[in-house]
């Protein structure tokens, strides 16, 4: 049997991947976890009731789900960057725009675009991780990958709450949106352009 590949070996041999694409996918996870928090917070901030907020959230989720299959087809046929880059640009820009909304119609419009961005990027975190994983030590690599993205998912709301407490909710939301643009730049820099064969 082949010798088991440990965490130290993977960090030594694939550290660059963890620092670049791993960090970028952690930012994706941060955006996604914060997205679920900022919508009800901002809706309450501008005076919308719980029923209206739930309607916005449901419509956004519908847009999100409709894109699962087409996003996967585009990823497989044209490459990961074709969905990852627009996903992060759209989500980041939508969050940057959210603090400028003042009522139901404007918040709904921003959230629908946000749902579009998230739907386009369906499955990117584990897909990119699987693409980057080595043949030997794949399960350990993916476990480490998941740990990094989970840190992003838990760190995003912490950053949001800290900035909201220190400055304002609008500042926190816009900072999280900025992370989406950073993630887009990182994917542009390090994500392979061509489709993954096989």
Secondary structure, 3 states (H helix, E strand, C coil): CCCCCCHHHHHHHHHHHHHHHHHHHHHHHHHHHHHHHHHHHHHHHCCCCHHHHHHHHHHHHHHHHHCHHHHHHHHHHHCCHHHHHHHHHHHHHHHHHHCCCCCHHHHHHHHHHHHHHHHHCCCHHHHHHHHHCCCCCHHHHHHHHHHHHHHHHHHHHHHHHHHHHHCCHHHHHHHHHHHHHHHHHHHHHHCCCCCCCC
